[in-house]
Amino acid sequence: MGPRVSTSILAERLTGMIGPRASVARGVLDQHGQSESHYRNLPPDIVVFPETTQEVAEIVKLCASAGMPIVPFGAGTSLEGNAASVAGGVCFDFARMNKVLTVHDSDMDVVVQPGITRKQLNAELRNTGLFFPIDPGADASIGGMTSTRASGTMAVRYGTMKDNVMALEVVLADGRVIRTAKRARKSAAGYDLTRMFVGAEGTLGIITEITLKVHPVPQAISAAVCSFDTLHDAVDTAISVIQSAIPVARIELLDDVMMRGINAYAKLGYREAPTLFFEFHGSETSVAEQAEAAQAIADDHGGHGFAWAKAPEDRSRLWHARDNTLYAGLGLRPGARAVITDVCVPISRLAECLTETRRDADEHGFTAPIVGHVGDGNFHMLILIDPAQPEETEGAKALQARMVARAIAMDGTCTGEHGIGLGKIGYLTDELGEAVDVMRSIKAALDPNGLMNPGKIFASGATA
């Protein structure tokens, strides 16, 4: 690789290749340097909007010859600065690669481009009797969800992205295009390259096509809300539901602070106490049986008012409130920004981790609502800070560090679904030790010049 060429020269070459779909407009660059995270804007030098895998490959080859960093971009909803352009470079926006390429309804899989969002995908599947269940809350792109190994509210029943991605088409750092697998439901053929790229955050290659499992739309769906006097009671209920083999589709926890936020945001009247949101999928009979069994367990743990939401509009209102917890949380302190973090622990340690984290935030004076995918031991905290007060930012970072250390000490992970990105680089070695050196070796083998989404997973870069 020679020295990095100037932005103007590369922009001229890209314009010759794809015309106005290469942009250096300041507004476009700034838009692609920000996300839902609290990190400062880190824009690229150029944004390109490819339309085909071949275009992606040709642009990657051009970037490689020019020594220019390459940053994939989906919907901009990441929470750890995963698509920030730490070293500038070329941002690949996949908004124009947003099609469903093939639906294999008999096999219950689909082939899609990376720019399609999960809601767009389910709209395309509406008449097939199938749906894609992974729901991280935001209407994220499938490419971004694949790159960050996303999961969300229905992971307890349907798994995470790693369980639902069957095969990938990937453009490597030298412009080669590979396919990681066929469409068979299982394979013992060589290394599992698919899983290697799922969760790699664009540091090993650019995903240009994704084959996904899809699932039959349930015959019946029912939801319920139940509050508790303590976080411990709520978590113990969730654990008991899982251990009783009730095939709950979603089981979400909102603490009393978050319930206060969503009541104000969504004009609801729920009790402002630790609360579980349930959803049940199946036949009419099985849904009723699941809900009755869950209600009995909630009653045993002091649950209050197991309120049903059977009508679609009632369920929609309930989950709309849950999906907008970021904005509901921000409403608790107008003008604040949120340092958003997540951890995941074995479910037997969840109550302990949650209650200690809640106590820690309260003792240090932070408004910090908590929401959790408690069915699989994952929870998030929104630490609300005044960005003009450096001591608050430092205090939030310290609170996050203690939360992560607590989770790792409980045999958990520093991130259940947000990814490492910029924000959790320092914790990866604490969690995995020498395994990180193996990751570095893989990175060096596939991207020897370090051009693929630099500054993520291994190097801190500019994060202020």
N, C-alpha and C positions, 0 to 999 in steps of 0.2 A: 504494500500500500504506500502510495506517495503522500506528500503533504496534503492537508485538507485544503480544498479549493475554496475560493471566495463564494459567498452566498449569491452574489450577483451572477457569477459565471454559471453556477449550478442551476439557478433559477432560469437563466436563459436556455440552458440545455433541456430542462424539464418542460419549459413552455414549448420548445420545439417538438417535444415528444407528445405531450397531452394538452397543449393549448392552455386556455384559461382555467383548466382544472388544477393548475399549479399556482398558488397564491402567496404573495408576500405582503398582502394588505394588513396593516397594523391591527385592525379589528378582528380579522380572521386569526391572526397569530395569537392575540390575547385570549380569544375564545378557547383556543386549544392549549393554553397554558394553565388553565384553571379547572377545578373539579369541585365536588362537594366537600373536599377536605379543607382543613384550616391552613394548609401550606400556601405560601405566597405564589403569585403567578410566575410560572416558569415556561415562557412561550418558546416554540420552535423558531427556526429561521425561515422555513418554508412549509406550507401545508399542501399536500397533494390529495386528490380525490380519485383514486383509481377505480376502474369499472370491471376489470378482469384480472384473473390470476396472472396472465401473461404480462399485463401492464405492471403489476406489482413486482414480478420477477425482473423486468427490464429496469424499473426504477431502483430496485435494490442493487442491481449490478452497477448502475450509474453512481449510486451513493457509495458503494464499496470502492470503486475506482477513485472517487473524490474524497475518501476518508471522512464521510459525513455520517453522523449518528442517525439512527433509524428508530422512530417511536410510533408504534401502532396506537390508534385512537378509536374508541367506540362511541359511547353515548356521554362520556365525561362524568359518570356517576361514581367513580372510584373514591375510596375514603382514605387511602394511604399514599396519595400522590403517585399512583401506579403508572399514569400516562404523562407525567410531567417531563418536560424536555430539559433535563438537568444540564446537558451540554449543548443545547440548541439542536441543530440538525433538521431533518426532514420528518414531519409528522404525516403519517398515512391515515387519513380519515376515511372510514369504510361506509360512509352514509350512502354511497351509490352502489355498493355491493350488499344489497339488502333483500335478496330474493330467496324464496323457497325454490330450490332447483328440482327436487323430486320428492314425492310422497309415496312411500311404499306402505300403503295402509294394511296390506295383508301381513307384512312383516313388522308392522308397528315401528317404523323408523322414517326419518326424513333427512334430506340433505339440504343444507342451507348455506348461504353466504354469511360472513361474520358480522355485517352491519345490521342485519335484521334484529329488532328488539324482541323481547319475550312476548310482549303484548301483540306486536305485529304478527309474530309466528302463530299465536293462538287464534288470532282473527283469521289467518289463512287456513287454519285447520278446522274452523268452526263446523263445516259441513261434512267432515270425515268421521265424526264420532271419536276423535282422538284429541289429546291435548298434551302440552309440555308443562310439567308441574313445577319446575324449579323457579322459585319466587323470592328473590332477594329484597323485595320491597320496591326499589327503584325499577323503572322500565329500562333496564340495562340492555346493551347489545349482547347477542349470543357469543360473539367473538370475545368481548370483554369478560363475560361470565366464564367462558372457557379458560381464558388466560389467567384469571384470578382464582380458579377452582371454586366458584361461587356456590352457595347453597341457599339458605333462607328458610322460610316458614314451613315448607312442606318436606324438608329433608328427612324428618323423622320417619316418614313413610316411603318417600320416593327416592331418597338418597341425594347426593350432591352432584355437581357437574362431572366429577370423575366417574360416577356410577352411570351416567346417562350419555356420555360422549363415547361413541363406538369407533370412530375413525376420523382422521384429519387429513387435510391437504395443507402443506406447510411450505413456504418459501424460505430457504435457508439464507444465511448471511452472504453467501457467494452467488445467490440467484438461482440455485438449483431448486426444483420443485419436487417434493416427495409426498407420497401417501403413506400413512402410518399403519393402516390396516384395511381389511375388507369389511363387508357388512355382516359377516357371521356373528352370532351372539356370543361366541367364545372362540378363543384361539390360543394355541400353545406355540405359535410360530415366532421364535426369536425374542428379542427384547421387546418390552411393551413400550414402544415409542409414543403411542397415543398418550399414555399416562405421564410421560416425561414432559410433553408440551402442555398438558393441562395443568395450569398453575404456575407455569414458567414466567408469566407476566411479560411475554414478548421479548425475553432476554436470549432465547435460543433460536427464534425464527418467527415469521409472520404467518398466522393462521389465515387461510383464504377460503377454506371450505370445511364444514363440520357435519358429520353424520351423527344424528341424535336418536336415542330411544324416545318414543312417545307412548302415551298410555291411554287406555279407554276412558272416556268421560264417565264418571260414576253415574249410576242410575239415580241415586239420591245423595243429597248433601245436606247436612245439618250443622249448625254451629251453636255455641253456648258460651256464656261469660259467667265466671264465678269469682267472688272476692274472698279474701282471707285476712285474718288479723295480723299475721306475720309473714315475712318472706319464707321462713322455714316451713310453715304450714303449706304454703303454695308450692314450694319446690318438692316437699315430701309427697304431695298429691300427684305432681307430675311424674315423679319416680315410680310411685305405686301404679299409676296407669300404665307406664311402659313395662314394668315388671309383671303386670297382670296380662300381658300380651294383647291388650286392646289395640287394634290396628288404627290408632288415631292418625288423622292426616296432618293436623297441625295442633301444637300445644305451645302457646306463647305466653310468656310472663311479662307483665308490666308492673313496675313497682309503684308505690303510692305517689312518688314525685311525677312519674310519667303519666299516671292516671289523671293527675291534676292538670297536666299539660294537654292531654287529648280532650278532656272535658271542655276546656276553654277553646281549643282549636276547632273541634268538630261539633261544638254545641251539644254535647252529650251530658247525661246525668248519672254516670256511673259512680259508685262508691269510690272515694279516693283512698284506696288501700291496695296492697298487693293483689293482683288480679290475673287469673288465667283465662286465655281465650282458646277455646277448643274448636276443631272442625272434624267432622266424621264423614267418610266417603264409603259408599257401598250400595247394596240394595236397600229398599225401604225397611225391610225387617232387620237387616244387620246394622244399619245406621241407628235405629231405635235401640237395639240391644247394646251397641257400643256406648251410646250416650247415657243410657240408664246405668250401665256399669261404672262409667266415669263419674256420674253424679253420686252414686253410692260411696265411691272412694273419697270424693270431695267432702261429702257430709261427714265421713269418719274423721276428716282432718279439720273440721270446723268451718267448712265453706259456707258462704252466705249467698242465697238467692241465685241458684243455678238457672240463669235466664236464657231461654231458648231464642234462636234466630233461624227459623226454618224458611221463611220467604226469601227469595233471591235478593230483593231490595234491602231487607234487613241484614242479611249476610254481607252484602256489598258495603253497607254503611259501616258495619263493624270492622271489616278488613280494610276499608279505606282509612279509617282512623288508625289502625295498626300500621299500615304502610306509610303513613305520614308522620311517624313519630319524630323524625328529624325536625320538621317544621313545628310540630306541636311542642317539642322540647325547647326549641329556640324561642318560642313565644313566652316561656317562663322568665326570660330575661331579655327584653327587647334591646336590640343593638349588640347583643353578644355574638360571639362565634363559638362553635362547638369543636372541641378536641374529641374526636370520635374514636373509640378503641374497642376491641373485642378480644376475648380469650375463650378457650374451651377446655373443660376438665372432664374427667370421668364423672358420670352422673351421681355416683355415690359421694363425691366431694363437692357437688354443685352448691348445696345449701350453705356449706361452710364458706366456700369461696365468695358466694354472693353476699352473705351477711357481713363478712369481714370487709369486703369492698365497700358496701353501703356505709358501714361504720366509719371507715377510713375517710370517705368523701365528706361525710357529715362533720367529723371531728376537725377537718381542715377547712370547713366553711364553704365548700363548693356546692352550687346547685348542679346536680349531676344525675339526671334521670337514668334509669336502667331498664332495658328491654332484653328479653332473652328467648332463644329457641331452646327452651329447657328440656325438650324431649331428647336432645342430643348433647346437652351439657354446655351449650354455647350462649354467652350473653354479651351485650354491648353496653357501654356507658358513654353518655354525652356529657362531657365536662364543659360547662358554659363559662367562658372567660371574656373579659374586656380586652381586646387585642391591643389597646393603648396602654395597658398595664403589664409591663414585662414580668413583674413578680407573679402575676396570675398565670401567665404562660408557663413560667418555670415551675410553679406549684402544680399545674395540670400535668406537666411532663413527669414530675416526681410521683404524682398519684398514679399515673399510668404505669410507671416503672415498678411501683409496689404491686399493682394489680397483676402485671405480667409475672413478676417474680413469684407471687403467691400461686398463680396458676401452674407455672413450671414446677414448683416444689410439690404440687399435688399431682404430678405426672400428666399435666395438661400441656397446652400449646399457647404460644404468644398470639396466635391469630387463628380463629376458627374459620373465617371466610373472607376477611378483608384483603389478605395477602400481606407480604412484607413491604413492597413498595419502597418509599423513602423512610417511612416512620419507624419501622421495626427491624431495621438492619442490625442494630446493636444487640437485639435479643436472640437472633437466629443461632449464633454460636452457643449462647447460654443454654438453648434448648437442645441442639443437635450435636454440638461438639465437632469432632473430626469429620462427621458426615458432610459438613459444609465444605471441607476441602475437596470431597468427591464431587460436589456440585460445581465447584470452581473448575475442576478438571473437565467436566462435561462442557461447561461454558467455553473454556479455552479451546476445546476440540472443535466445537461447532461455530464459534465466533471468535477466532484468534485475534482479531483486531479490536474487539470490544465495542462494536458499533450498534449492536442490537439492544435498544432501550437501556443505555448506560446509566449507572447510578442507582440501579434497583437491585435489591436482594443482597448484593455484596458491598457496594461502595456508597458512602453516605451522600456525597454530592452536596448541593446547596439546598437547604431545607428551611431556612429561616422565614 
